[in-house]
Amino acid sequence: MHQILLYADSLSWGIVPTTRQRLPFEQRWPGVMEIGLHAAGQRVRVIEDCLNGRRTVWDDPFKPGRNGLVGLAQRIEIHSPLALVVLMLGTNDFQSMHANNAWHSAQGTATLVNAIRQAPIEPGMPVPPVLIVAPPPIGEPQGPVAPKFVGGRDKCVGHAAALRQTAAELGCTFFDAGAVTPASARDGVHLDADQHRRLGEAMVGVVAPLLPTP
């Protein structure tokens, strides 16, 4: 059975927009993807390492543990051997307390890719390939998350293009989630259940060719 590590934030954790509730596994896009891969004959296990508020390489001044670089190498070590690592981060890099632009966030993702490749895995275990997924662009922030994302819609402009360039430079596969779904209109940041479904179904076709041949 192939293990896929998803390293991500609340968009993949499955938070229900404007609430603190969570969609069940089969409705979250990682679950939709796993179910779809099973249906396509792939024996896979998706390991969800999705933390609300996670940045690429920055700390959250109000909550500890949101720097995605801290402990990443050990997570690779813990879950190896891995057939694939999926990185879908960056949205929180554009929170109102950060002065980041798309280039900064893409450089953060590049730092994470390098950490994955340098992780202290056991001898003989493969260094996993990395799939970089650009999250849907931030819309107009609404509801409880609005103060966190003031200005985020402007700061994230060009994020997908910057990540595509980073992926090309690092030899990673790239996918733009914004090509199949926008962010929820309910809060401008997260995904509704139908948007999770669309993304998960699209990811089946992206991920399947990246897995080792049975």
C-alpha positions in Angstrom: 0.0 0.0 0.0 1.4 3.4 -1.0 1.4 6.2 1.6 0.7 9.8 0.6 1.5 12.5 3.1 -0.6 15.6 2.7 1.0 18.6 4.5 -1.5 21.4 4.5 -3.7 23.8 6.5 -7.4 24.4 7.3 -8.4 24.3 3.6 -7.5 20.6 3.6 -8.4 20.0 7.2 -12.0 20.6 6.1 -13.1 23.4 8.3 -16.7 24.4 7.4 -16.7 28.1 6.4 -17.9 30.5 9.1 -17.8 27.7 11.7 -15.3 25.7 13.8 -16.8 22.5 12.6 -15.1 19.9 10.3 -16.3 18.0 7.3 -16.1 14.2 7.7 -13.3 12.4 5.9 -15.3 11.2 3.0 -16.4 14.8 2.3 -12.9 16.4 2.7 -10.9 16.6 -0.6 -8.2 14.3 0.7 -10.8 11.7 1.5 -12.5 12.1 -1.8 -9.1 11.6 -3.5 -8.4 8.5 -1.5 -11.7 7.0 -2.3 -11.3 7.8 -6.0 -7.8 6.3 -6.1 -9.1 3.1 -4.5 -11.9 3.0 -7.1 -9.2 3.4 -9.8 -7.4 0.3 -8.4 -4.7 2.1 -6.4 -4.0 0.8 -2.9 -3.2 4.1 -1.1 -3.4 5.6 2.4 -3.7 9.4 2.6 -2.0 10.7 5.8 -3.6 14.0 6.6 -1.2 16.4 8.4 -3.4 19.5 8.1 -3.1 22.2 10.8 -5.4 25.2 10.9 -3.4 28.4 10.5 -0.2 26.7 9.3 2.1 29.0 7.3 5.0 27.8 5.1 7.9 29.2 7.2 6.5 32.0 9.4 5.3 31.9 13.0 1.8 33.0 14.0 2.3 35.7 16.7 -0.9 34.6 18.4 -0.8 30.7 18.2 2.2 28.5 18.6 3.2 25.7 16.2 2.0 27.2 13.0 5.4 27.4 11.3 5.3 24.6 8.7 9.1 24.2 8.6 9.4 23.3 12.2 9.3 19.5 12.6 8.6 18.8 8.9 11.7 16.7 8.5 10.7 14.5 11.4 7.2 14.1 10.0 8.8 12.7 6.8 10.9 10.4 9.0 7.9 9.3 11.0 5.7 8.4 8.0 8.4 6.9 5.6 8.4 5.2 3.3 6.3 7.7 1.4 5.2 7.4 -2.2 4.4 11.1 -2.5 4.2 14.3 -0.4 1.5 16.8 -1.3 2.1 20.4 -0.2 -0.8 22.7 -0.2 0.1 25.8 1.8 0.4 29.5 1.4 -3.0 30.9 2.2 -2.0 31.8 5.8 1.2 33.5 4.6 -1.1 36.3 3.5 -2.8 36.9 6.8 -3.1 40.5 7.9 -0.1 40.3 10.3 2.3 39.4 7.5 3.6 41.7 4.8 4.2 38.8 2.3 3.6 38.7 -1.4 3.3 35.8 -3.8 7.0 35.5 -4.3 7.7 35.3 -0.5 5.2 32.5 -0.1 6.5 30.6 -3.0 10.0 30.8 -1.5 8.5 29.4 1.7 7.2 26.5 -0.2 10.6 26.0 -1.8 12.2 25.9 1.7 9.7 23.1 2.6 10.6 21.1 -0.4 14.2 21.2 0.4 13.5 20.1 4.0 11.5 17.2 2.7 14.4 16.1 0.5 16.9 16.4 3.3 14.9 14.6 5.9 16.8 11.9 7.9 14.9 8.9 6.5 16.2 5.3 7.0 18.8 4.0 4.6 17.3 2.5 1.5 14.0 4.4 1.8 13.1 6.6 -1.1 13.2 10.4 -1.0 9.5 11.0 -1.9 8.5 13.1 -4.9 6.7 16.3 -4.1 3.5 17.6 -5.6 3.0 21.4 -5.0 -0.7 22.4 -5.1 -1.6 26.1 -5.2 -4.6 26.8 -3.0 -7.5 28.8 -4.5 -6.9 32.5 -4.3 -8.3 34.4 -1.3 -11.6 36.1 -2.1 -13.4 38.8 -0.1 -12.9 37.7 3.6 -16.2 37.3 5.4 -17.3 36.3 8.9 -15.0 35.4 11.8 -11.9 35.0 9.7 -12.3 38.5 8.0 -9.9 40.4 10.4 -7.2 37.7 9.8 -7.3 38.1 6.1 -7.8 41.8 5.6 -5.8 42.6 2.4 -5.2 38.9 1.7 -6.9 39.0 -1.7 -4.4 41.6 -3.0 -1.4 40.1 -1.4 -2.0 36.6 -2.8 -2.2 37.8 -6.5 0.2 35.8 -8.6 0.6 33.0 -6.0 -0.3 30.2 -8.4 2.1 31.5 -11.0 4.9 31.9 -8.5 4.4 28.3 -7.2 4.3 27.0 -10.8 7.7 28.6 -11.3 9.0 27.2 -8.0 7.9 23.7 -9.0 9.6 24.0 -12.3 12.9 25.1 -10.7 12.8 22.3 -8.1 11.6 19.5 -10.4 8.2 19.1 -8.6 4.8 18.4 -10.2 2.4 21.3 -9.9 -1.3 21.6 -9.8 -3.5 24.8 -9.4 -6.5 24.0 -7.2 -7.9 27.4 -8.3 -8.3 25.9 -11.8 -11.1 23.7 -10.5 -12.7 25.7 -7.7 -12.6 29.2 -6.1 -12.6 29.7 -2.4 -15.9 29.7 -0.6 -18.1 32.8 -1.1 -19.2 32.3 2.5 -15.8 33.3 4.0 -13.5 33.9 1.0 -10.9 31.6 2.3 -12.0 28.0 2.9 -13.9 25.4 0.8 -17.5 24.3 0.8 -18.4 20.6 0.6 -19.1 20.7 -3.1 -15.8 22.5 -3.7 -13.9 19.8 -1.7 -15.6 17.2 -3.9 -14.5 18.9 -7.1 -10.9 19.3 -5.9 -10.7 15.7 -4.6 -12.0 14.3 -7.9 -9.6 16.4 -9.9 -6.7 15.3 -7.7 -7.3 11.6 -8.5 -6.2 12.3 -12.0 -3.2 14.3 -10.9 -1.9 11.9 -8.2 -2.5 8.5 -9.9 0.3 8.9 -12.5 2.8 10.0 -9.8 2.4 6.7 -7.8 4.7 3.7 -8.3 3.5 1.1 -10.8 1.9 -1.8 -8.9 
